[in-house]
Amino acid sequence: MTIPAIETQALVRTYRTKAAPVVALDGVTLDIPRGEFFGLLGPNGAGKTTLIKVLVTLLLPNGGSAKVAGLDVVTQAQEVRERISMVSGGESSGYGLLTVREQLWMFGQFYGLPTKPALARIDELLKVVGLFEERHRRVSALSTGMRQKMNLVRGLLPDPEILFLDEPTVGLDVGAARDIRAYIKEWIRERPGRTILLTTHYMHEAEELCDRVAIIHKGRIIACDAPAALKRQGTGGSYFVLTTEAMNGAGWLADLPGVQRVDTRALDDRTELSLQLADDGAIAEVVKALADRNRRILSLQKLEPSLEDVFVQLVGQRIDEADQGGGAR
């Protein structure tokens, strides 16, 4: 039997505050096999970062258990650390006076890597992420995107069995984020046994990268499956966008059999209708009703629900709206 890369059972973590204890993790149970690219979605305060900090031995759990590479994060913390690495978005670890290559060499020494192979691997990774020409530049002079690429190289330097990525592309421009995602995908493909746990605010990032995704809300896992399966199971119904000649109001469509929701948008001399239906068959009733009112249909398109739709249904709000709160991460 293969030992899972990450396994938690009824994991609990609380924080003490002056007002009352805050439950950051409330009985989290996960089983992540080796070789999986696993995503964790949730707003601030949901428990994403707290879970990662427990798994990388930075925080002790208050209850339950957690194993990484088959090792207990409490009683075998040092052995766990030898097999993992972590990269967080916006981190500023190290010394700004050092050059990129010097900084990475320093971390190589922390990891116990001999100097010659460490420098060779540093140069190889810097070429991959497009930072080789900046290797003699001081870290303090790097842009945010360059610094995050350097942090990714630092995380990959020891070639960990399990890589934890906590919002690695937050705050980056589109090009830098794309470069980082591309290399992460290539890194996990190179060796089937490598495992990644990614937390992210970006739904498209989770859909693009992850084999499975868990949605965490108020410290609990409320859904876990492949992105495509979550989209099929989570939202229910069918989605269509229909464009007609301009019309004054379409609320009456919501009274038709099988119509669950209608949103309208005026587009010059047209009206766009976004429809959520109980099933595909309900669109026939909509088409007939519009024809009966002499409203010509200009276009009709069926849409696949997005991961954002699933998140909204399960959590009750968009992830960017939820993040306006606060609390334990």
C-alpha positions as CSV (number, residue, x, y, z in Angstrom):
1,M,0.0,0.0,0.0
2,T,1.4,3.4,-1.0
3,I,1.8,5.9,1.8
4,P,-0.1,9.2,1.0
5,A,1.9,12.3,0.5
6,I,-0.4,14.2,3.0
7,E,-2.9,12.7,5.4
8,T,-5.0,14.5,8.1
9,Q,-7.6,13.1,10.4
10,A,-10.1,15.4,12.2
11,L,-7.4,18.1,12.4
12,V,-8.1,21.0,14.8
13,R,-6.3,24.3,15.3
14,T,-7.5,27.1,17.5
15,Y,-6.1,30.6,18.3
16,R,-6.7,32.4,21.6
17,T,-7.9,36.0,21.4
18,K,-9.1,38.4,24.1
19,A,-12.7,38.0,23.0
20,A,-12.9,34.3,22.5
21,P,-11.0,31.4,21.0
22,V,-11.0,31.3,17.1
23,V,-11.3,28.0,15.4
24,A,-9.1,28.1,12.4
25,L,-9.3,24.3,11.5
26,D,-12.4,22.4,12.6
27,G,-11.9,18.7,12.0
28,V,-10.1,18.8,8.6
29,T,-9.7,15.3,7.0
30,L,-7.7,15.0,3.8
31,D,-6.0,12.2,1.9
32,I,-3.6,13.4,-0.9
33,P,-1.8,10.7,-2.8
34,R,1.7,11.0,-4.1
35,G,2.0,12.6,-7.5
36,E,-1.1,14.7,-7.1
37,F,-1.4,18.5,-7.7
38,F,-3.9,19.4,-5.0
39,G,-5.5,22.8,-4.7
40,L,-7.1,24.5,-1.6
41,L,-9.5,27.3,-2.2
42,G,-11.1,29.5,0.3
43,P,-11.5,33.2,1.5
44,N,-9.3,34.8,4.1
45,G,-10.1,33.4,7.5
46,A,-11.1,30.0,6.0
47,G,-8.0,28.2,7.3
48,K,-5.9,27.7,4.2
49,T,-2.6,29.1,5.5
50,T,-3.1,27.7,9.0
51,L,-3.5,24.2,7.4
52,I,-0.2,24.6,5.5
53,K,1.6,25.9,8.6
54,V,0.5,22.8,10.5
55,L,1.6,20.5,7.7
56,V,5.1,22.2,7.4
57,T,5.6,22.0,11.2
58,L,5.3,25.7,11.8
59,L,2.2,25.3,14.0
60,L,1.1,22.6,16.4
61,P,-2.4,21.2,16.0
62,N,-4.7,21.3,19.0
63,G,-6.4,18.0,18.0
64,G,-6.5,15.3,15.4
65,S,-3.5,14.2,13.5
66,A,-1.5,15.1,10.4
67,K,1.1,13.1,8.5
68,V,3.4,14.3,5.6
69,A,5.3,11.6,3.6
70,G,4.0,9.1,6.2
71,L,5.6,11.1,9.1
72,D,3.8,12.7,12.0
73,V,4.2,16.5,11.9
74,V,4.4,16.6,15.7
75,T,6.6,13.7,16.8
76,Q,8.7,13.5,13.5
77,A,8.9,17.2,12.6
78,Q,12.6,17.2,11.6
79,E,12.1,14.2,9.3
80,V,9.1,16.0,7.7
81,R,11.2,19.1,7.1
82,E,13.9,17.1,5.2
83,R,11.3,16.1,2.6
84,I,9.4,19.3,2.0
85,S,9.7,22.9,0.8
86,M,7.4,25.9,1.0
87,V,7.0,29.0,-1.1
88,S,4.6,31.8,0.0
89,G,3.4,34.7,-2.1
90,G,5.0,38.1,-1.2
91,E,7.6,36.6,1.1
92,S,10.9,38.5,1.6
93,S,13.2,36.0,3.2
94,G,16.9,36.5,3.0
95,Y,19.2,39.5,2.7
96,G,18.7,42.4,0.2
97,L,22.5,43.2,0.1
98,L,23.2,39.7,-1.4
99,T,23.0,39.0,-5.1
100,V,20.4,36.5,-6.4
101,R,23.0,33.8,-6.8
102,E,24.6,34.5,-3.4
103,Q,21.2,34.4,-1.7
104,L,20.3,31.1,-3.3
105,W,23.7,29.6,-2.5
106,M,23.1,30.6,1.2
107,F,19.9,28.7,1.2
108,G,21.6,25.8,-0.4
109,Q,24.0,25.7,2.5
110,F,21.0,25.6,4.9
111,Y,19.7,22.6,3.0
112,G,23.1,20.9,3.3
113,L,23.8,21.0,-0.4
114,P,27.5,20.9,-1.5
115,T,28.6,24.2,-3.1
116,K,29.5,22.9,-6.6
117,P,26.3,21.0,-7.4
118,A,24.2,23.7,-5.6
119,L,25.6,26.4,-7.8
120,A,25.0,24.3,-10.9
121,R,21.4,23.6,-9.9
122,I,20.9,27.3,-9.1
123,D,22.1,28.4,-12.5
124,E,19.9,25.7,-14.2
125,L,16.8,26.8,-12.3
126,L,17.5,30.5,-12.9
127,K,17.6,29.9,-16.6
128,V,14.3,28.0,-16.5
129,V,12.4,30.9,-14.7
130,G,14.2,33.6,-16.8
131,L,16.4,35.1,-14.1
132,F,19.8,33.9,-15.2
133,E,20.8,37.3,-16.5
134,E,19.9,38.8,-13.1
135,R,22.0,36.4,-11.1
136,H,24.5,39.0,-10.1
137,R,21.9,41.6,-9.2
138,R,21.2,42.5,-5.6
139,V,18.0,41.1,-4.2
140,S,16.9,44.5,-3.0
141,A,16.9,45.7,-6.6
142,L,14.5,43.0,-7.9
143,S,10.9,43.7,-8.9
144,T,8.1,41.8,-7.1
145,G,7.8,39.3,-10.0
146,M,11.6,38.7,-10.1
147,R,11.7,38.2,-6.3
148,Q,8.9,35.7,-6.4
149,K,10.6,33.7,-9.2
150,M,13.7,33.7,-7.0
151,N,11.7,32.4,-4.1
152,L,10.3,29.6,-6.3
153,V,13.9,28.7,-7.2
154,R,14.7,28.6,-3.5
155,G,11.8,26.3,-2.8
156,L,12.8,23.9,-5.7
157,L,16.5,24.0,-4.9
158,P,16.5,20.9,-2.5
159,D,14.2,19.0,-5.0
160,P,11.6,18.3,-2.3
161,E,9.2,15.3,-2.3
162,I,6.3,17.6,-1.4
163,L,6.1,21.3,-2.3
164,F,3.7,23.7,-0.5
165,L,2.7,26.8,-2.5
166,D,0.8,29.4,-0.5
167,E,-0.6,31.8,-3.0
168,P,2.6,31.9,-5.0
169,T,1.4,34.2,-7.8
170,V,-0.5,36.8,-5.6
171,G,0.4,40.3,-6.6
172,L,2.3,39.3,-9.8
173,D,1.7,40.7,-13.2
174,V,0.1,38.4,-15.8
175,G,3.4,37.4,-17.5
176,A,5.3,36.6,-14.3
177,A,2.3,34.5,-13.0
178,R,2.1,32.6,-16.3
179,D,5.9,31.8,-16.2
180,I,5.6,30.5,-12.6
181,R,2.6,28.3,-13.4
182,A,4.3,26.9,-16.5
183,Y,7.4,25.9,-14.6
184,I,5.4,24.4,-11.7
185,K,3.5,22.2,-14.1
186,E,6.7,21.1,-15.8
187,W,8.4,20.4,-12.4
188,I,5.7,18.0,-11.2
189,R,5.6,16.2,-14.6
190,E,9.3,15.4,-14.5
191,R,8.9,12.9,-11.7
192,P,5.5,11.2,-11.0
193,G,6.1,10.9,-7.2
194,R,6.3,14.7,-6.6
195,T,3.3,16.3,-4.9
196,I,2.2,19.9,-4.7
197,L,-0.4,21.5,-2.3
198,L,-1.4,24.9,-3.7
199,T,-3.5,27.5,-2.0
200,T,-4.8,30.3,-4.3
201,H,-7.4,33.0,-4.6
202,Y,-7.5,32.6,-8.4
203,M,-10.1,30.1,-9.7
204,H,-8.6,29.9,-13.2
205,E,-5.2,29.0,-11.6
206,A,-6.8,26.1,-9.7
207,E,-8.7,24.9,-12.8
208,E,-5.5,25.1,-14.9
209,L,-3.1,23.3,-12.5
210,C,-4.9,21.1,-10.0
211,D,-5.9,17.4,-10.3
212,R,-8.3,17.9,-7.3
213,V,-9.5,20.9,-5.4
214,A,-10.9,21.2,-1.9
215,I,-13.0,24.2,-0.8
216,I,-12.4,25.2,2.8
217,H,-14.9,27.5,4.6
218,K,-14.8,28.4,8.3
219,G,-12.2,25.8,9.0
220,R,-14.1,22.9,7.4
221,I,-13.7,21.1,4.0
222,I,-17.1,21.5,2.4
223,A,-16.2,20.0,-1.0
224,C,-13.4,18.0,-2.6
225,D,-13.1,16.6,-6.1
226,A,-11.6,17.2,-9.5
227,P,-12.5,20.7,-10.9
228,A,-14.6,19.3,-13.7
229,A,-16.5,17.0,-11.2
230,L,-17.1,19.9,-8.8
231,K,-18.5,22.0,-11.6
232,R,-20.9,19.2,-12.6
233,Q,-22.0,18.3,-9.1
234,G,-21.9,21.6,-7.3
235,T,-24.0,24.0,-9.3
236,G,-26.8,21.9,-10.7
237,G,-28.9,22.9,-13.7
238,S,-27.8,24.3,-17.1
239,Y,-26.5,27.8,-18.1
240,F,-27.4,29.6,-21.3
241,V,-26.7,33.1,-22.7
242,L,-29.4,34.3,-25.1
243,T,-29.4,37.6,-27.1
244,T,-32.7,39.0,-28.3
245,E,-33.9,42.3,-29.8
246,A,-34.2,45.0,-27.2
247,M,-36.9,44.3,-24.7
248,N,-38.1,46.1,-21.6
249,G,-37.7,43.7,-18.7
250,A,-37.6,39.9,-18.8
251,G,-38.5,39.0,-15.2
252,W,-41.6,37.1,-16.5
253,L,-39.2,34.4,-17.8
254,A,-38.5,33.3,-14.3
255,D,-42.1,32.1,-14.0
256,L,-41.6,29.6,-16.8
257,P,-41.2,25.9,-15.9
258,G,-37.5,25.0,-15.2
259,V,-36.2,28.5,-15.1
260,Q,-34.3,29.1,-11.9
261,R,-32.7,32.5,-12.5
262,V,-32.7,35.3,-15.1
263,D,-30.3,38.1,-15.4
264,T,-30.6,40.8,-18.1
265,R,-28.2,43.3,-19.6
266,A,-28.9,46.0,-22.1
267,L,-26.5,46.0,-25.1
268,D,-27.4,49.0,-27.4
269,D,-30.3,47.7,-29.5
270,R,-30.2,44.2,-28.0
271,T,-30.9,42.5,-24.7
272,E,-28.6,39.8,-23.2
273,L,-30.3,37.2,-21.0
274,S,-28.2,35.0,-18.7
275,L,-30.3,32.0,-17.7
276,Q,-29.9,29.3,-15.1
277,L,-32.2,26.4,-15.9
278,A,-33.2,23.1,-14.2
279,D,-32.0,21.2,-17.2
280,D,-31.3,21.6,-20.9
281,G,-34.9,20.9,-21.9
282,A,-36.1,24.0,-20.2
283,I,-34.6,26.2,-22.9
284,A,-37.3,25.1,-25.3
285,E,-39.9,26.8,-23.0
286,V,-37.9,30.0,-23.1
287,V,-37.5,30.0,-26.9
288,K,-41.2,29.3,-27.3
289,A,-42.2,32.1,-24.9
290,L,-40.0,34.6,-26.7
291,A,-41.4,33.6,-30.0
292,D,-45.0,34.0,-28.7
293,R,-44.1,37.6,-27.8
294,N,-42.5,38.2,-31.2
295,R,-39.0,38.6,-29.8
296,R,-36.4,37.5,-32.3
297,I,-33.5,35.5,-30.9
298,L,-30.2,36.7,-32.3
299,S,-27.9,34.2,-30.6
300,L,-28.0,31.3,-28.1
301,Q,-25.1,29.7,-26.3
302,K,-24.8,27.1,-23.7
303,L,-22.2,27.8,-21.0
304,E,-20.3,25.4,-18.7
305,P,-20.5,26.4,-15.0
306,S,-17.2,27.7,-13.6
307,L,-15.4,26.9,-10.4
308,E,-16.4,30.4,-9.3
309,D,-20.0,29.4,-9.7
310,V,-19.4,26.4,-7.4
311,F,-17.6,28.5,-4.9
312,V,-20.4,31.1,-4.8
313,Q,-23.1,28.4,-4.3
314,L,-21.2,26.6,-1.5
315,V,-19.8,29.6,0.4
316,G,-22.5,32.1,-0.4
317,Q,-20.4,34.9,-2.0
318,R,-17.6,35.4,-4.4
319,I,-14.0,34.8,-3.2
320,D,-13.0,38.5,-3.6
321,E,-16.1,39.6,-1.6
322,A,-15.4,37.0,1.1
323,D,-11.8,38.3,1.4
324,Q,-12.9,41.7,2.5
325,G,-13.4,40.2,6.0
326,G,-10.4,39.0,8.0
327,G,-9.7,36.5,10.7
328,A,-7.4,33.5,10.8
329,R,-6.0,32.5,7.5
